[in-house]
């Protein structure tokens, strides 16, 4: 559960980083 949430946050972070 926690791992899946962490993975989701990580993917969002990467998406934002690429967007910038």
Secondary structure, 3 states (H helix, E strand, C coil): CHHHHHHHHHHHHHHHHHHC
